[in-house]
Amino acid sequence: MEYVIHIPRTYIYYAAGRTRAHACRTRMYALTALHAHVGAFVLSAVTVNALSVALDRRVIEGAILASLARPCAWLPLALARADVATLAATTYGVSFVFSPLAHLLLCGRIPLPSLRGIIVTATSALVPFALGNLSSKTDTDATARRVCALALLYGECCALLREAEGALDVADVVATLFLVISWLTTVAASSYLYVRCGLLTAPEAQVLLLVATPKCTHIEWVSSAACSPSGLARLPAVFAAPAQALLLAALASAPDPREGTGGSERGEGDLPR
């Protein structure tokens, strides 16, 4: 079962490789990486500080480390449009610089990826995406991608519940749930500051949210560090996994902001250059 769960991820990346990719403006790449790696951490720290009285210390540590996790690439690829693939790949690549530096500052050590993690990433993500790129470009079935995402989400939630403590206090559960919802809501709302400041258009801000919001929940990168999350510290990730999926599903199904303004003449997912 441990290896069967990688099959849906393989299909998502293969389908993403077959999709016609569209380049974004340079500032989109910069702002998405900044929002995913710096903005998420800052907003998580602010939210945790505001709720620190009601939170267990282990939950606080888990929430901070969860905000420093690498972006979850398969979720936006499964839900979103053609303009996401290049942006998600770039943001994921930038995480190989930001994540080690962040853990060096917080934990005193640079986490190293396990050999198993490298092999799994290569076989279930890089190779399928490359094969999809070499295949003929065509639109793939969105329903199949979303069913695969649902299967992956179910598998991750089950794994996270096994890692969290078996006996949980109701107050910890409620407080952590409120923390995760507050954090994700703040991250989502803050992206529209770029629109207010004239840095991005509304469609670009929506795509930024799709790529920058979801975080990986597995801990291969931090398992070798001194502050590896375990037990109750995994509780924020238990709620973050379905919460960020629901948020992205709502964004992906929302009407395109360009409709009615002549934007429908562009291809699906096209952004201003």
N, C-alpha and C positions, 0 to 999 in steps of 0.2 A: 504493500500500500504506500510505503514511503516513496517509492520510485514511480508508481502509477500517477501520483498527483502532479508529476512534472509534465505529463502528456498534455493537459490543457494549456500550460504555459508555453510549451513548444508550438502548439497550433497558433496561439495568439501572436507570438513573435514571427512565425512564418507568414501569417496573414498580414501583419504589419509590413513585412518586407515586400509583399506583393502589391501593396497599396501605392498609388502614385503620390510621391512626396512633394511637398511645396515648401520652398524656403521662406523664412520669416525675416523681418527686419533685424538688423544686428542688435538693436537695443532690446529686442524681445529675448534673445539668448542671454544677454547680460542681466536683465531684470528678473527673468525666470530663475536663473541660477542664484542670484542674490536673494530672491524671495524664498526659495526652497532651502537654502543652506544657512542664511543669516537671519532673515526675517522670521522664519519658523522658530528658531531658537530664542530670539529676543522676545517674541510674543508668548512663547511657552514660559519663559522665565517671569514675565510680567504677570501672566495668569496664575502661575504657581505661587508667586509672592502674594497675590491678592487673596488666595484661598489657603494659604499655608497653615492657618489656625485649625482648619478642619481636616487637614491631610496628614496621613502617616508619613514619616520620613522616607520610608522605602518607596511609597507612591510618588513622592516628590522627585526622588532620584530616577525612578523609572520614567516619569514624564519628561524630564530634562533629556535623558538619553534617547528616548523615543523621538524627540524633536531633532536630534542630531543624526538620526538614521538616514541612510541613503534613500533617494527618491524611489518610489515603487513605479517602475516603468510599465509593467504589464497592465495595470489598472486603467490608466488613460488610453493606452493603445487599444484596449478592448472596448472602451466606451466612446471614444472620440473620433475625430475626423482625420483626414489625410495630413493636415498641417502639424500634427502632433508628433509624428515619428522622429523627425530630425531634431525637434526641440527636446523631446524626451531623451534621445540618445546623447545630446550635448550636455544636458543637465546631469544625467547619470555619470557621464565621463568626468565632469567637474567635481563630482562627489569623491573621486579618488584623491583629490587634493584637500577638499574641505573637511571630510570626515576624519582622516588621520590627524590633521592639525587640531581639530576640536577636541578629540579624545586625548591628544597629547597635553592640551591645556587643562582639561578637567581631570584626567586620570593619571597623568604623569608618564604615560607610555603610548606609543603608536601601536594600534591594534593591527595584527597581520591576518589576512584572510587565510582560512584553512585550505589545504589542498583539495579536500572534498568540495568546498564551496566554489573553488575555481573551476573544477571539472563540471559541476552541476550548471554553473552559469554559462560555460562554454557550450555544453551539449544541449541545454534547454533554451538558450537565448541567442547567443552569438551565431551559432551554426544555423539554426532555423531562419533567423533574420537574413543571414547572408544568402541562403538558398532561396528565400522569397525574393530577394533583390535580383537574383539571377533568373528567376522565372518571369513569365509574361506579366506585365502590369495590368491588373484588373480589379474591379471592386469585389470585395469578399463579403460573405454573409455576416451581417452585424449580429444577428441572433445567435449564430454559432459562437462568435467571439464572446458574447455576453454570458452565454451558458458556461463556457469555459472559465470565465472570470468568476462566476458564481461558485463553481466547483472548487476553484483555487481558494476563494474566500472561506468556504466551508472548511477546507482542510487546514487553513491557517488558524482559524478560530478554534478548532478542536485542539491543535498543537499548543496554542497559547493557553487554553484552559488547563491542559495537562501540566504546563510549566508553572502556572500560578498556584498559590497555596490552595489546598483542598478545603480548609476551613476559613471562610472569609467573613469578616464582620460586616453586617448590613450597612453600618455607617461608612465604612471604607468603600464599599461598592457604590453607594449613592454619591459620595463625595468625589470619587474617581470618575464616575459617569458625568457628573456636572463639570468637572475639570476638563475632560476631553471635549465635551460639547462646546464649552466656552472657548477653549483653545482653537478648535477647528473653525468655529464661527468667526473668531477674531482674525484668523489667517485669511479666511474667505473674504471678509468685509474689507480688510486692509488692502487687498489687491486693487480695489476700485479707486484707491488714492492715486494710482498711476493715471487713471482716466481723468480725475479731477485736476491733476497737475498737467494734463496735456501730453504725458509721455506715451500713453497707449490709447488706442481706440477701444470701445466697448467689446467688440469681438476678440481683440487681442487680449484684453484683461480676462475674458472667459477662458481662453486657451491657456493663459498663464496659470489660472486656478487649476485647470485640469491636470497640468503637468507638475506644478510646484507643491500642491497640497498633499497628495498621498505619500506616505512613508513606508519603507520596508519594515516588517515586523520581526523578521528572523534576526538572530544575534551572532551570526558567524564572525562578523567583523569585530565585535567587542568581547567575544568570549575569552580571548587571550589577554585582555586588559585587566587592570587591577579593580575596576569598578564594573564588572560584568553584572547586569541585572538578573535577578533570580527571585523566585517566590512572589511575594506581594509586589515587587518592583515591576513585574510583568503585567500587572493588572491594567495600567493605562493602555498598553498595546492591545489587550483583549477587547476593549471598547473602541479603540482607534480604528481597528481593522474594518468592522462593519460600518462605523460612523463615517469614515472617509469614503467608503464605497457608496453609501447612500447619498452623500453630498455630491460626489462626482456623477452619479446616475441622474440626480436632479438637474445638474448643470448640462449634462449631455442631452437630456430630453427637453431642455428649455428652448423656446423659439429663438432662432438666430436673430441677434440685434440688427442685422443688416436688412432683414426683410422689410419691404416697403420703402426702402431708401435707395433702391437700384442695385443693392449688393447681390441680389439673387442672380444677376447676370454673370457673376464670377462662378468658377467651379466650386464645388462643395469644399468648404474648409479653407478657401483662399483668403489670405490676409493682405493688407496693404503692404507694398514693397517699400 
